[in-house]
Amino acid sequence: MKEIFHFRLKNGDSATLDVANNQLSINPIEGESRSFTLAYAETRLLQLLLVQPGAIRSRNEIMDFAWEGRVVTAGSLNQAIFTLRNLINDGRDHELLQTVPRRGYRFNVGYVEGSDDATGSSSQDANSIDFEDITPLWERFKRAVDHSKPTRRVLIIPLYILMLCIFAFLALNSRYLMSGLETDFVVTRVDNGLATYYFIGEDAEENKRNIDFFKATLDTKEEGMAGLVWVNKSNRLYDLSCVRADGRTGNVLFSETNQAPNLPLNMVKKCLRGDQ
């Protein structure tokens, strides 16, 4: 398997992964280069995502490859993803190392040097819609509003809200629409006035249990807690994917075994508001 990979960061800096030496080097446009020594599992994880950028790698596939022959918890993968995102300045919007809800992770092919964008597009599963793509759309929308006349703004804002609704509908029904087959999961929608929650489970009973777990959160209406929230549970791990009111995205993972007080509410706040 290939052991040297080159990719770009969002600010234009270049980066190199040297698998043999567990080294991640950041080469800025201006200034001195920086090198980081990665843990073995972090190196293997990034290698797997870069060897075929754009391809979705499941959590189990990543754990089997990065922690080969070892028994580890899901928290180990979460920590490795968190560490890598911070090293490549991708901790806020996850534009490079992307989360694909219910599927796994992939590296954005558009930032990998020498990769064919067409290949990356085809490797993105036709049944998958990445909500990270909403962010640049929102930026273009804000510029259009800022430079438009007041009367035109009245028309633009409802149109963009409609577009967000279409994104949500396509994401939740893409497997059905594109494959012609029934979906293998159930989606339950819950509105609390400010935010809309979509609980994704194997059946209605699973969604009911998850809704009960988030009951205090669903009853809370606070400033800043507005947007769209997708709630998915795998084993004992909750995965929250959010589209905030300003169009930015968020993603939070936490375990139901965590005994911290008001944990679901605090995690939703972090997802929707970026609370630390």
C-alpha positions in Angstrom: 0.0 0.0 0.0 1.2 3.5 -0.8 3.1 5.2 2.0 3.6 8.8 1.0 0.6 11.1 0.5 0.3 14.8 -0.4 -2.8 16.9 0.2 -3.8 20.5 0.8 -5.3 22.2 3.8 -8.2 24.7 3.6 -5.8 27.7 3.9 -3.7 26.5 0.9 -0.9 25.0 2.9 0.4 21.7 1.7 0.7 18.6 3.9 2.6 15.3 3.6 1.9 12.0 5.3 4.9 9.7 5.6 3.5 6.4 6.8 6.8 4.6 7.3 8.0 7.2 9.8 4.6 8.1 11.3 5.2 11.8 10.3 2.7 14.4 9.3 4.4 17.5 7.8 2.7 20.8 7.3 4.3 23.1 4.7 2.9 26.6 4.9 2.9 29.0 2.0 4.9 31.3 4.2 7.0 30.4 7.2 8.7 27.2 8.4 7.5 23.7 8.0 6.2 21.8 11.0 6.3 18.0 11.6 4.2 16.0 13.9 4.8 12.4 15.0 1.5 10.5 14.9 0.5 7.5 16.9 0.6 4.3 14.9 -3.2 4.0 14.7 -3.6 7.6 13.6 -1.1 7.1 10.8 -2.9 4.0 9.6 -6.3 5.7 9.8 -5.2 8.6 7.7 -3.4 6.2 5.3 -6.6 4.2 4.8 -8.6 7.3 4.0 -6.0 8.8 1.7 -5.2 5.7 -0.3 -8.6 6.0 -2.0 -9.8 9.6 -1.3 -13.5 10.1 -1.6 -14.3 6.4 -0.7 -16.4 5.9 2.4 -14.7 3.7 5.0 -16.9 2.2 7.7 -16.0 2.5 11.4 -15.4 -1.2 11.6 -13.2 -1.2 8.5 -11.1 1.7 10.0 -10.8 0.1 13.4 -9.7 -3.3 11.9 -7.0 -1.6 9.8 -5.8 1.1 12.2 -5.8 -1.2 15.3 -5.0 -4.5 13.6 -5.1 -7.4 16.0 -6.1 -5.2 19.0 -9.4 -4.9 20.8 -10.3 -1.2 21.3 -13.5 0.8 22.0 -15.2 3.2 19.7 -13.8 6.0 21.8 -10.3 5.2 20.5 -11.5 5.9 16.9 -13.3 9.1 18.0 -10.2 10.4 19.7 -8.0 9.6 16.7 -10.4 11.4 14.4 -10.5 14.4 16.8 -6.7 14.5 16.9 -6.2 14.4 13.2 -8.8 17.0 12.5 -7.1 19.4 14.9 -3.7 18.8 13.4 -4.9 19.6 9.8 -7.0 22.6 11.1 -10.3 20.7 10.2 -11.8 20.7 13.7 -14.6 23.1 13.1 -16.4 22.2 9.8 -14.8 18.8 9.0 -14.4 19.7 5.3 -11.3 17.5 4.8 -11.9 14.5 7.0 -15.7 14.1 6.5 -18.2 12.2 8.6 -20.8 10.4 6.5 -23.8 9.7 8.9 -24.5 6.0 9.5 -21.7 5.1 7.0 -18.3 6.1 8.3 -15.6 8.6 7.2 -13.9 9.7 4.0 -11.2 12.2 3.0 -12.3 15.0 0.6 -10.8 14.1 -2.7 -10.7 17.8 -3.7 -7.9 18.4 -1.3 -5.7 15.4 -2.4 -2.9 16.3 -4.8 -2.8 14.1 -8.0 -6.3 12.8 -7.5 -9.0 12.8 -10.2 -12.0 14.8 -9.0 -14.2 12.7 -11.2 -13.0 9.6 -9.4 -13.8 11.2 -6.1 -17.3 12.1 -7.3 -18.0 8.5 -8.4 -16.7 7.1 -5.1 -19.1 9.2 -3.2 -22.0 6.8 -2.8 -25.0 7.9 -4.9 -27.1 7.2 -1.8 -25.2 9.7 0.3 -25.5 13.4 0.6 -22.9 15.4 2.5 -24.3 18.2 4.5 -20.8 19.9 4.6 -21.7 21.0 1.1 -24.4 23.3 2.5 -21.7 25.6 4.0 -20.4 27.1 0.7 -23.9 27.4 -0.5 -24.8 29.5 2.6 -21.7 31.7 2.0 -22.8 32.4 -1.5 -26.3 33.1 -0.3 -25.2 35.6 2.3 -23.1 37.5 -0.3 -26.2 37.6 -2.6 -28.3 38.9 0.2 -25.8 41.5 1.3 -25.5 42.9 -2.2 -29.2 42.7 -3.1 -31.9 45.3 -2.8 -34.2 45.1 0.2 -37.2 44.1 -1.9 -35.2 41.3 -3.5 -34.1 40.0 0.0 -37.7 39.4 0.9 -37.8 36.9 -2.0 -34.3 35.3 -1.5 -34.7 34.3 2.1 -37.8 32.1 1.7 -36.2 30.5 -1.4 -33.1 29.5 0.6 -35.2 28.1 3.5 -37.0 26.0 0.9 -33.6 24.8 -0.4 -32.6 23.7 3.0 -35.8 21.7 3.4 -35.1 20.0 0.0 -31.6 19.1 1.2 -33.1 17.5 4.4 -35.7 15.6 2.4 -33.2 14.3 -0.1 -30.8 13.2 2.6 -33.4 11.3 4.5 -34.9 9.6 1.5 -31.9 9.4 -0.9 -31.6 5.6 -0.6 -35.2 5.2 -1.5 -35.2 7.7 -4.3 -32.1 6.5 -6.0 -32.3 2.8 -5.6 -36.1 2.3 -5.9 -35.9 0.1 -2.8 -37.4 0.6 0.6 -35.1 2.1 3.2 -33.8 -0.2 5.9 -34.2 2.4 8.6 -37.0 4.5 10.1 -36.9 8.3 10.5 -39.0 10.0 13.2 -39.2 13.8 13.1 -39.7 15.9 16.3 -40.1 19.7 16.3 -39.6 21.9 19.4 -40.2 25.3 17.7 -36.6 26.3 17.3 -34.9 23.1 16.1 -36.1 20.1 14.1 -34.8 16.7 15.2 -34.6 13.6 13.0 -34.2 10.3 14.9 -32.8 7.6 12.7 -33.2 4.0 13.8 -33.8 0.4 12.8 -37.4 0.7 13.8 -40.0 2.9 15.5 -39.3 1.3 18.9 -35.6 2.2 18.7 -36.5 5.8 17.8 -39.0 5.9 20.8 -36.2 4.9 23.2 -33.9 7.5 21.8 -36.5 10.2 21.9 -37.1 9.4 25.6 -33.4 9.6 26.2 -33.4 13.2 24.7 -36.7 14.2 26.3 -35.3 17.0 28.4 -33.4 18.3 25.3 -36.6 18.3 23.2 -38.4 20.3 25.9 -35.6 23.0 25.9 -35.9 26.2 23.9 -32.9 28.4 24.3 -31.4 31.1 22.2 -28.9 29.6 19.7 -30.4 26.2 19.8 -32.0 26.5 16.3 -31.4 24.4 13.2 -31.6 20.8 12.1 -30.3 17.8 14.2 -29.9 14.2 13.0 -29.7 11.7 15.8 -28.2 8.3 15.1 -27.2 5.6 17.6 -24.8 2.7 16.9 -24.4 0.3 19.8 -23.9 2.7 22.8 -22.6 5.6 20.8 -24.7 8.6 19.7 -23.8 10.5 16.6 -25.3 14.0 16.2 -25.1 15.8 12.9 -26.3 19.4 12.8 -27.0 22.2 10.3 -27.0 25.4 12.3 -29.3 28.4 11.7 -26.4 30.2 10.0 -25.7 27.3 7.6 -22.6 26.0 9.3 -22.4 22.3 10.3 -21.5 20.4 13.4 -20.9 16.9 14.5 -20.7 15.4 18.0 -20.2 11.8 19.2 -20.8 10.7 22.8 -21.6 7.5 24.7 -24.9 6.8 26.5 -22.8 5.3 29.3 -21.3 8.7 30.1 -22.8 9.7 33.5 -22.2 13.5 33.1 -25.3 15.5 34.1 -27.6 16.8 31.3 -25.3 15.1 28.8 -27.8 14.9 25.8 -28.7 18.6 26.2 -25.1 19.7 26.5 -24.1 17.7 23.4 -26.9 19.2 21.3 -25.9 22.7 22.5 -22.3 21.9 21.4 -23.5 20.6 18.0 -25.8 23.6 17.3 -23.9 26.4 19.0 -20.3 25.1 19.1 -20.3 25.2 22.9 -17.1 23.8 24.5 
